[in-house]
Amino acid sequence: MSICEYYHEETKSIQRRPMRSDRQRLPPMLIRAAWCVHPRHSPVHREIATGAVGAGNLLKCEGDLARCPLTQEQFNDV
């Protein structure tokens, strides 16, 4: 697996509130946000990936060049 130089990832921890006050505090929810920093053809920008819960899963390549959504021409167009 070749790692893409444009792939970036961030993990955020979000505190959850208990359903009722007599219950224990829930552990924090970890949210992974992944985005592409390709200068011209980024399929998922950081603002999109980190802007909403669940949007961090939009970039399906996970940094693997073989699964990159960009064509070879787009990837090399820097």
C-alpha positions in Angstrom: 0.0 0.0 0.0 1.4 3.4 -1.0 0.6 6.2 1.3 -0.7 9.4 -0.4 1.1 12.7 0.5 -2.1 14.6 0.2 -4.1 12.5 2.7 -4.7 14.1 6.1 -6.6 12.8 9.1 -7.8 14.3 12.4 -9.5 12.6 15.4 -11.8 14.6 17.6 -13.2 13.6 21.0 -16.7 14.8 21.7 -18.1 14.5 25.3 -21.6 12.9 25.4 -24.2 13.7 28.0 -26.0 11.0 30.0 -29.6 10.4 29.1 -30.7 11.0 32.7 -28.9 12.6 35.6 -28.8 9.4 37.6 -26.9 7.5 35.0 -23.1 7.3 34.6 -21.3 9.7 32.3 -20.8 8.1 28.8 -17.3 7.8 27.4 -16.4 10.4 24.8 -17.2 9.7 21.2 -14.2 9.6 18.9 -14.8 11.0 15.4 -12.3 10.6 12.6 -12.2 13.2 9.8 -10.1 12.6 6.7 -9.6 15.0 3.9 -7.4 15.6 0.8 -5.0 18.6 0.5 -4.4 18.2 -3.3 -3.9 21.8 -4.5 -6.2 21.6 -7.5 -8.5 18.5 -7.4 -9.3 17.8 -3.8 -12.4 15.5 -3.6 -13.0 16.3 0.1 -11.8 19.6 1.6 -11.0 20.0 5.3 -14.0 22.3 5.9 -16.3 19.6 4.6 -14.7 16.7 6.5 -14.6 18.5 9.9 -17.8 20.5 9.5 -20.4 17.8 10.4 -20.5 14.5 12.2 -20.2 11.7 9.7 -18.6 13.9 7.0 -15.2 12.6 7.9 -16.0 9.3 6.1 -16.5 10.9 2.7 -12.9 10.2 1.6 -12.9 6.5 0.9 -9.3 6.0 -0.1 -7.9 6.2 3.5 -4.6 7.3 2.1 -4.1 4.4 -0.2 -3.0 5.5 -3.7 -4.5 2.5 -5.4 -8.0 3.6 -4.1 -7.5 7.3 -5.0 -10.7 8.9 -6.5 -8.6 11.1 -8.7 -7.4 10.1 -12.2 -3.7 9.9 -12.8 -3.9 13.2 -14.8 -5.7 15.0 -12.0 -3.3 13.6 -9.4 -0.3 14.8 -11.4 -1.9 18.3 -12.1 -0.3 20.2 -9.3 
